[in-house]
Amino acid sequence: MAFHGTPGSRLERMFTDSSLREANIRLIVVERPGYGRSQFNTTHTLLDWPEEVVRLADSLKLERFSVLGFSGGGPYAAACVYRFAQRLLHTALISSPAPYTVPGMTDGMLPANLALFEQARDDYLALAQVLDSLIETPESLYALFEDPASAPDKQALADRQFREMYLANLTTSVIQGMHGMAFDMALLANHWGFEPEQIKGSVSVWHGEQDVFVPVEMGRYLAKTIPDCQQYIVPDQGHFLVSTYQTQILRLLSGKQEA
């Protein structure tokens, strides 16, 4: 199961069909409350997510499976391995934030990004209004990623197929408005309800050193703090390194021991 970024939707497809077939993986992208078709819910917490995932897995008769979290989906994947590691083959945290409450974790984050997360932490409804004024079209939402991106990410975002996929993904993500995105950011910016060092299970952290959206120090912190974590910090990659490392990530998610 894949947990999309912030924002994101069920249309977020970071893996090609051929790479999924080669790895013999069925990918299920799960929308969080307030995104796409998933009903907005102001009472859910990060630790409610694992219960929803378990219910979905049970309904699909999945005894054991893997989860991955890309960007803002990373903490949700971490919550799953914290809650029910015994059912997971592997958990991949890709370009994932670490807890914002850890001192120094937001150093190096784009000031505009940091300001949005700080406002989400304090008042997500006010942030939803700010986002409404910032984002008038799917292209303007795409530009929030494209304009400040590092060189490797600009290359990924300029790819025609990726652009088409990601524009559709972003368009679908906000069809209910900006409240879901703002509330999601508030959950990430506040305490998660658990600590990374409490996680037990097979985990890998993937992070590009040129990621300007989620500072690489967040990836290093997760890799250092989560017990028995496999670390893949890539010097020449940015936020969207998953496109380049599909085969290696899918190998781990299929239950193989090494990427």
N, C-alpha and C positions, 0 to 999 in steps of 0.2 A: 504494500500500500504506500502510495506517495502522498505527502502532505505539501501542498503548494506554498508559494511564497506569499509575501504581504505587499500588495494584494495578489490574488490568484484565484483560480477556479479549476474545475474538472478538465478544462481544455489545456492546462499546462502540461505539455508533452516535451520533456527534456531528452527523451530517448527515441531513437528511430525505430521503426517497426522491425527492420532487419536486425538491429542489435538486440532487441527483445526476443525475437525468434531464435537467434543464435544462442542466447543465454537460457532459453526455454522458460521465460518469465512472463507471467500475466500481470500487467500493471493496472492497478486500480487507484485512480486519483480521487481523493476524498475532499469534498468541499467543507470548509468550516462554517459555523453559523454566521449568517450575514453576507456570505459570498454566493454568487450564482443562484442556485435553487434552494440553498440551505437556509432555513428560517432563522432570522436574527433572534438572538437570545441574550438578554442583558444579565442573566444570572449565572451563566456557565463560567467555569474557571479553566485554567490550563489542565488541572488534574481531573476535570470532568471528561476531557477528551479521550483518555484511555478507555473509559467505560463505554463510550460510544463506538470506539474502534472494535472493542471486544464483541459488542452486540452485532456489529456489521460482520465481523469474522465468523461468528456463530451462525448468522443467517446464511452465509455463503458456505458453511461447513468447512471452514479453514481451520485445521487443528494448529498447524505451525506455518508461519509466514515471516516475511521481512518487512521492515518499514524504512522509509527514507524521508527526511525532511529537508527541503531546499529553502534556504534563506529563512524567512519568518516561520516556515514550517518545521525548522530544526528543533525548537524547544518542544513542540508537540510530539515529535518523534522521541525526544529525550524523555518526555513524560511517560510515553508508552513503555520504553525499556525499563524505566524506574518502577512502573506499576506491574508489568507482567512479562519480565524478561524470559520466563520459562517457555513462553509460546513463540518467541521470536528467534529466527535463524540468525538474523543480523540486523543492526540498525546503522544507517549511514546518515551522518549529519553533514550536509553540504552547504558551504558558505553560511553556516548557521551562527546567529548571535549567541553569545554567552549571557549570563544574567547581567542586566544593566545595573543592578544594585551592587555589583562588585566594584570596589574603588579602582579607577583607572581604565575600566573596560571600554568606555566610550571615547578615550583618547584616540585621536586620528580619524574619528568619524566625520563625515561631511557636516559642517555646521548647520546647514539647512535640514539635513536628516535628523540630526540630534535634536534640534529645536522642535521638530514635529513629534518625536517620541517623548520629549519632556512635556509637551503640551498634552499628549495623549495620557501620560501618567497622571497629570493634574486634573484634566477635564476633557474627556473624550468627545463630549457633545460640542464643545467649542472647537475642537480639532475637526470634527465633521464639517462644521461651517467653513473653516479655513480650506479644507480640501475641496468643498463645493466651489469655492471661489477660484482655486488653483486649477481645477480639472474640469474643463468644459467639453472636451472630446477625448476619445480613446488615444488620439495622437498626442494630446497634451499630457496624458498620463504616461505614455511611452517616452515622451521627451524628458520626464523627470528621471528616467533611467539613462537615457541616451546622452543627454547634454553633459553631465559631469563624469561620465564613465571613463575608465582608464583605457589605454590603447587596445589591450586584448578584448575588453568588453565591447568597445566600439566596433571592433571587427565582428564579434558575434552578433551584435544588435543590427548590423548592416546587412547580414545575410538575408536574402529574400524569404526563404522558407521559414527561418526563425522569426523574422519580423511578422510574417502573416500569422504564424502560430501564436506569438506573444501578444499581438494586437487583439486577436480573437479572445485570448485568455483574459487580458485586462478588461476588454469590453464586457465580457460575461461577469467578471468579478464584481463589478460595481452596478449591476442592473437594479439592485435594491437601494442604491444610494451609497453614501460614504460612511454610514454609521457602522457597518460591519468592519470595514477597514480600520476606522478610528478605534473601535473597541478592541479589535485584535491587537493593535499597536499598544493599547493600554495594558493588556495582559502581558505582553512581552516586556514592557518597560517596568512593570512592578515585579515584586517577588514571585517566583514561579511556584512556590509551595513545596519545593524540594531543592536539594543541592546536587550539583553534578557528581560530587564524590560519593553520593549514595547510590549511584547507578551501578548495577551489576549485569553483565551480559556482553555479548559480542558487539562492539561498537567501533566504527571508524569515523574519523573527522577529515573532511576534505576542504581545503581552503586555499585560495590564491593570494599570494603576497600583494598583488596589485588590486585587491578588492577595495574600492573606495566607499562601498555601501555598508559593509560589515567589516570593520578593521580586522586584519589578520591576527592581531593579538587576542581577539575573541576566540578564534579557532585554536590558537596555541594554548589558551587557558583551558578550553574544553578538553583538548588532547592530554594536557598535563594533569588535569583534575579527575577525569573519569578513569577509574581503575582499568587496567588491561586494554587501553584504547589504542587502536592503530592510527597513526598520524600520517597524513599526506598533505604537507604544506608545499605548494608548487610556486616557484619563484616567478615564472613568466605567465601566470594566469590571474584572472580577476574573478569577479562574482559569478560569472557563468561558466566556470571551468567544467561543469558537468557535461557540457556538450563535447568537450575534448576527451574526457575520461569515462565515457559511457561504458566501454568494455570492461575496464577495471572495476568500476563501481558495481556493475551488474554481476560480475563474477563473485564479489563478496555477498551481494544480496541473495544470490542463488544458494548460498550456504558453503561456498568454497572458503578455505582458510586464508588465502592470500589473494591480493588483487593482481 
